[in-house]
Amino acid sequence: MDLQLSGKRALVTGGSRGIGKAIIDLLLAEGAVVSFCARGSSGVEEASNAWSRQGYTVYGAAIDAMDESALNQWVDDSAERMGGIDIVISNVSTRISSRGLQRWQDAYEVDFLQHVRLAERSMPTLQSSTAGSLVFVATIASVMANILPVEREYGTMKAALISYASQLAHRLAEHGVRSNMVSPGPIDFPGGFWDWVKNENPELFKRAAMLPALGRHGTPEEVARAVVFLASPAASYITGANLRVEGGALKQTNY
Ligand SMILES: NC(=O)c1ccc[n+]([C@@H]2O[C@H](COP(=O)([O-])OP(=O)(O)OC[C@H]3O[C@@H](n4cnc5c(N)ncnc54)[C@H](OP(=O)(O)O)[C@@H]3O)[C@@H](O)[C@H]2O)c1
């Protein structure tokens, strides 16, 4: 299947490792041009250089997506460099360490408002594309009532994000822009959250692996394939979808 991504211009937040990096790997392999960000300059540089060596066109920037003015500037600069934006993949989440009500405030900023800022800033340039598309990386924690205590605020804010992204699908349809979501289950990769759990709390890691019907954690590549398909013109009649990539972790019929 041709995803029709050749020459498409994509923006990806959080692309130096994990799910974001796997998304960029695929976008580039399918012929897209990518602008991505992450906070750590060494991670950005290392990933950019590796892709450039393979002959891909990729622009990396070391910015904190939580910094509103830096994020806005990065969106504008990316649109200028690439001559527009066709695809926005809002992937960043940041583990927070605050407690109590401050934790709710921080989760609101990280897992909700930051995504809204990115989408709103990108909207004018997305609307001038002939294949405008947004994909938000959510989580199955958004629909779980019984989740890890450390994920309560995260799950709640990602649920709000799913509501926002669904509304966007309707708001932007008349401008030819689609909005979809992907909700991963537990995804393991070196340097990621579950890799840390594997070392710190092997029992919890094992329990999480038993949650999916498939009996294991997923990989970033398995999530990336769903994200890139939904982002691509090959998914031209899909908007407002929330695709769960969770190996059957949620014991519900997905009507
Ligand atoms: N991993 C899972 O099991 C899982 C499950 C469900 C949903 N998800 C969702 O999938 C998405 C990606 O998760 P992941 O596990 O791949 O992420 P991750 O390992 O936490 O980080 C991925 C990337 O985001 C960058 N990043 C983090 N905070 C940033 C910030 N404030 N500004 C700019 N870049 C930032 C990181 O680089 P720097 O640290 O250098 O900034 C890295 O490149 C998130 O939305 C997450 O909620 C993940």
The ligand as a MOL file (V3000), in Angstrom:
LIG
                    3D

  0  0  0     0  0            999 V3000
M  V30 BEGIN CTAB
M  V30 COUNTS 48 52 0 0 0
M  V30 BEGIN ATOM
M  V30 1 N 5.8810 4.3400 26.6530 0
M  V30 2 C 4.6590 3.9090 26.9610 0
M  V30 3 O 4.4550 2.8310 27.5640 0
M  V30 4 C 3.4420 4.7270 26.5830 0
M  V30 5 C 2.1800 4.1840 26.8160 0
M  V30 6 C 1.0630 4.9140 26.4790 0
M  V30 7 C 1.2090 6.1720 25.9120 0
M  V30 8 N 2.4470 6.6890 25.6940 0 CHG=1
M  V30 9 C 2.5450 8.0240 25.1170 0
M  V30 10 O 3.3980 8.0040 23.9860 0
M  V30 11 C 4.0730 9.2520 23.8520 0
M  V30 12 C 5.5600 9.0080 23.7270 0
M  V30 13 O 5.9790 8.2630 24.8360 0
M  V30 14 P 7.4680 7.6840 25.0020 0
M  V30 15 O 7.3670 6.6640 26.0800 0
M  V30 16 O 8.0100 7.3190 23.6660 0 CHG=-1
M  V30 17 O 8.1760 9.0210 25.5510 0
M  V30 18 P 9.5210 9.3720 26.3380 0
M  V30 19 O 10.4680 8.2290 26.3430 0
M  V30 20 O 9.1150 9.9230 27.6420 0
M  V30 21 O 10.0960 10.6130 25.4850 0
M  V30 22 C 10.0290 10.6340 24.1410 0
M  V30 23 C 10.6350 11.8980 23.5640 0
M  V30 24 O 10.0360 13.1150 24.0510 0
M  V30 25 C 11.0600 14.0640 24.3540 0
M  V30 26 N 10.5120 14.9880 25.3570 0
M  V30 27 C 10.0840 14.6960 26.6060 0
M  V30 28 N 9.6350 15.8130 27.2140 0
M  V30 29 C 9.7710 16.8210 26.3140 0
M  V30 30 C 9.4820 18.2070 26.3400 0
M  V30 31 N 8.9520 18.7860 27.4200 0
M  V30 32 N 9.7340 18.9500 25.2430 0
M  V30 33 C 10.2710 18.3840 24.1280 0
M  V30 34 N 10.5630 17.0810 24.0490 0
M  V30 35 C 10.3240 16.2990 25.1200 0
M  V30 36 C 12.2200 13.1800 24.8120 0
M  V30 37 O 13.4900 13.7960 24.7080 0
M  V30 38 P 14.0970 14.7170 25.9000 0
M  V30 39 O 13.9540 13.9380 27.1670 0
M  V30 40 O 15.5010 14.9630 25.4870 0
M  V30 41 O 13.2660 15.9540 25.8950 0
M  V30 42 C 12.1180 12.0370 23.8050 0
M  V30 43 O 12.6930 12.3950 22.5840 0
M  V30 44 C 3.6710 10.0870 25.0770 0
M  V30 45 O 2.6300 10.9600 24.7340 0
M  V30 46 C 3.1610 9.0450 26.0620 0
M  V30 47 O 2.1780 9.5560 26.9540 0
M  V30 48 C 3.5740 6.0000 26.0210 0
M  V30 END ATOM
M  V30 BEGIN BOND
M  V30 1 1 1 2
M  V30 2 2 2 3
M  V30 3 1 2 4
M  V30 4 1 4 5
M  V30 5 2 4 48
M  V30 6 2 5 6
M  V30 7 1 6 7
M  V30 8 2 7 8
M  V30 9 1 8 9
M  V30 10 1 8 48
M  V30 11 1 9 10
M  V30 12 1 9 46
M  V30 13 1 10 11
M  V30 14 1 11 12
M  V30 15 1 11 44
M  V30 16 1 12 13
M  V30 17 1 13 14
M  V30 18 2 14 15
M  V30 19 1 14 16
M  V30 20 1 14 17
M  V30 21 1 17 18
M  V30 22 2 18 19
M  V30 23 1 18 20
M  V30 24 1 18 21
M  V30 25 1 21 22
M  V30 26 1 22 23
M  V30 27 1 23 24
M  V30 28 1 23 42
M  V30 29 1 24 25
M  V30 30 1 25 26
M  V30 31 1 25 36
M  V30 32 1 26 27
M  V30 33 1 26 35
M  V30 34 2 27 28
M  V30 35 1 28 29
M  V30 36 1 29 30
M  V30 37 2 29 35
M  V30 38 1 30 31
M  V30 39 2 30 32
M  V30 40 1 32 33
M  V30 41 2 33 34
M  V30 42 1 34 35
M  V30 43 1 36 37
M  V30 44 1 36 42
M  V30 45 1 37 38
M  V30 46 2 38 39
M  V30 47 1 38 40
M  V30 48 1 38 41
M  V30 49 1 42 43
M  V30 50 1 44 45
M  V30 51 1 44 46
M  V30 52 1 46 47
M  V30 END BOND
M  V30 END CTAB
M  END
